[in-house]
């Protein structure tokens, strides 16, 4: 199945999400968060783009970026270097991030502010912090500091009469649904098996021809939202087969 073409933003602004493959952790220590930020700075020195926000979570990253060029080139400069560093540091091989980062075009002022708030509320909604300004791996706290920053704060401030009103908007409760909004279900193995048997006969999956099998596996992944690792274990099918599904 061919990949859907990435939507090009008329404004040049994108909300980007990088997620660890199989939702695995991509940051295992403080120095790794710092190193990722270092790769963003290096990319800024070599590629023209404006960064409006970042939020580094344990297994994924959100960025709000404006570029006149290809967003893929910007993300590649950041992600490839960090993945190499992470793998060497932790003695691992293979992909660190899902093969294709997610992105959405941000075309209106209203959605720009919605995405900004969504990104900054990630740690809050995950229950990591109760005060968004205390989360040190997001750029939110930088909006309240003076001095140099690798993020551009001026555009966001244009919409508000004061920093207090900006903060009130950013920190208010909401039901924002942006790029990666999905209701992820955590299954026990027996629960997952029972769920799959509702729409396919597990015992016959391995006997299907490759094309039919892959279509069934894609349906299973879509309906269960389970990880490749768990699906491989429950179905007795190699994990690499799930990772290769397009």
C-alpha positions in Angstrom: 0.0 0.0 0.0 1.5 3.4 -1.0 2.1 5.9 1.7 -0.2 8.9 1.8 1.6 12.0 0.6 2.6 14.4 3.4 0.4 17.5 3.5 2.4 20.6 2.6 1.6 23.6 4.8 0.7 26.8 3.1 2.0 28.8 6.0 5.1 26.6 6.3 4.2 25.7 9.9 4.0 22.1 11.0 3.2 20.2 14.2 5.6 17.3 14.2 5.6 14.2 16.3 8.5 11.7 16.6 7.7 8.5 18.4 9.9 5.6 19.6 9.4 2.5 17.5 6.9 0.2 19.2 6.4 3.1 21.6 9.7 2.3 23.3 11.4 4.9 25.4 13.7 7.2 23.5 15.1 9.0 26.5 16.6 7.0 29.3 18.5 9.6 31.2 18.6 13.4 31.6 21.7 13.7 29.4 19.8 12.2 26.5 17.1 14.9 26.7 19.9 17.5 26.7 21.6 15.8 23.7 18.3 15.9 21.7 18.0 19.6 22.4 21.7 20.0 21.3 20.8 18.3 18.0 17.9 20.8 17.5 20.4 23.6 18.0 22.8 22.0 15.5 20.0 21.7 13.0 19.2 25.4 13.5 22.8 26.3 12.5 22.6 24.3 9.3 18.9 24.6 8.2 16.7 27.6 8.1 13.7 27.0 10.3 11.8 28.6 13.2 11.0 26.6 16.3 7.9 27.7 18.3 7.7 24.9 20.8 9.1 21.6 21.8 8.1 19.0 24.4 10.2 15.9 25.0 8.3 13.0 26.6 9.7 9.7 27.5 8.8 7.9 24.3 7.9 10.7 21.9 8.6 14.3 20.9 6.4 17.2 19.8 7.8 20.1 17.8 6.1 23.2 16.3 8.2 24.3 13.4 8.1 26.8 10.5 10.2 26.2 7.4 10.2 27.4 3.8 12.0 24.1 2.8 11.1 20.5 3.3 10.1 19.6 6.8 11.6 16.2 6.3 15.1 17.7 5.9 14.8 19.5 9.2 13.6 16.5 11.1 16.2 14.2 9.5 19.0 16.5 10.8 17.6 16.3 14.3 16.5 12.6 14.5 19.3 10.8 12.7 22.1 12.3 14.8 20.2 11.7 18.0 19.4 8.1 17.1 23.0 7.3 16.4 24.0 8.9 19.7 21.3 7.0 21.6 22.2 3.6 20.1 25.9 4.0 20.7 25.4 5.2 24.3 23.0 2.3 25.1 24.6 -0.4 23.1 21.7 -1.1 20.8 21.1 -1.3 17.1 18.3 -0.7 14.7 15.6 1.9 14.4 15.0 4.2 17.4 12.0 6.1 15.9 9.1 4.9 13.9 10.1 4.9 10.3 8.0 7.9 9.4 7.5 10.9 11.6 3.9 12.3 11.8 3.2 15.9 10.8 0.2 18.1 10.3 -0.1 21.5 8.6 -0.9 24.4 10.9 -2.8 26.9 8.6 -4.7 29.2 10.9 -3.9 31.4 13.9 -6.5 29.6 16.0 -5.0 26.2 15.3 -1.5 27.5 15.9 -2.6 28.4 19.5 -4.5 25.1 19.9 -1.4 23.1 18.9 0.9 25.2 21.1 -1.4 24.5 24.1 -1.7 20.8 23.2 2.0 20.4 23.1 2.6 22.1 26.4 -0.1 20.3 28.2 1.3 16.8 27.3 3.2 16.5 30.7 0.2 17.8 32.5 -2.3 15.4 31.0 0.1 12.5 31.4 0.1 13.3 35.1 3.9 14.0 35.2 3.6 17.5 36.6 0.8 19.6 38.1 2.5 22.9 37.0 3.4 23.0 33.3 6.2 25.5 34.0 8.0 22.9 36.2 8.4 20.4 33.3 12.0 21.0 32.3 11.9 19.2 29.0 9.4 21.4 27.3 10.0 25.0 26.2 6.9 26.3 28.0 8.9 27.8 30.9 11.0 29.7 28.4 8.0 31.9 27.6 8.4 33.4 31.1 12.2 34.0 31.0 14.1 36.9 29.5 17.2 36.4 27.4 18.1 34.2 24.4 16.1 31.2 23.5 16.1 28.7 20.6 12.3 29.2 20.4 10.5 32.1 18.9 8.0 33.5 21.5 6.9 36.6 19.8 4.2 35.2 17.5 2.4 33.6 20.4 2.6 36.8 22.5 1.0 38.8 19.8 -2.4 37.2 20.5 -2.4 38.2 24.2 -2.3 41.4 26.1 0.0 40.1 28.8 2.0 37.0 29.8 -0.7 36.3 32.4 -3.4 36.1 29.8 -1.1 33.9 27.7 -0.6 31.6 30.6 -4.3 31.5 31.4 -5.1 30.3 27.9 -2.2 27.8 27.8 -3.1 26.3 31.2 -6.9 26.1 31.0 -8.6 22.8 30.9 -9.6 21.8 27.4 -10.5 18.9 25.1 -7.9 19.7 22.3 -7.4 16.9 19.8 -4.3 17.2 17.7 -1.9 15.1 15.6 -1.5 12.0 17.7 -4.9 12.0 19.5 -5.8 8.3 19.7 -7.4 6.3 22.5 -4.6 3.7 23.1 -5.8 0.5 24.8 -3.4 -1.5 27.0 -4.3 -5.2 26.8 -3.3 -8.2 28.8 -2.2 -11.0 26.4 -5.4 -13.0 27.1 -7.6 -9.8 26.6 -5.8 -9.1 23.3 -6.3 -12.6 22.0 -10.0 -12.5 22.9 -10.4 -9.2 21.1 -8.7 -10.5 18.0 -10.9 -13.6 17.9 -13.9 -11.4 17.6 -13.1 -10.6 14.0 -10.7 -13.3 12.8 -9.7 -16.9 13.4 -6.2 -16.7 14.9 -5.4 -20.3 14.1 -5.7 -19.7 10.4 -3.7 -16.4 10.1 -0.3 -18.1 9.5 -1.8 -20.3 6.8 -2.8 -17.4 4.6 -0.8 -16.3 1.6 1.4 -13.3 2.3 -0.9 -10.6 0.8 -4.0 -11.9 2.6 -2.1 -12.4 5.8 -0.7 -8.8 5.7 -4.1 -7.4 5.2 -5.5 -9.3 8.2 -2.5 -8.2 10.3 -3.0 -4.5 9.3 -6.7 -4.8 10.3 -5.6 -6.3 13.7 -3.1 -3.5 14.3 -5.7 -0.9 13.4 -8.5 -2.3 15.5 -6.4 -3.2 18.6 -3.7 -0.5 18.6 -1.5 -3.1 20.3 2.3 -2.9 20.0 4.2 -5.0 17.4 6.0 -6.7 20.2 2.7 -7.9 21.9 1.0 -8.8 18.6 4.1 -10.9 17.7 3.9 -12.7 21.0 0.2 -13.3 21.0 -0.1 -14.4 17.3 3.2 -16.3 17.1 4.3 -14.2 14.1 7.7 -12.6 13.8 7.8 -9.0 15.0 9.7 -8.0 11.8 6.6 -8.9 9.8 4.5 -6.4 11.8 7.3 -3.7 11.5 7.3 -4.2 7.7 3.6 -3.6 7.3 2.9 -0.4 5.3 
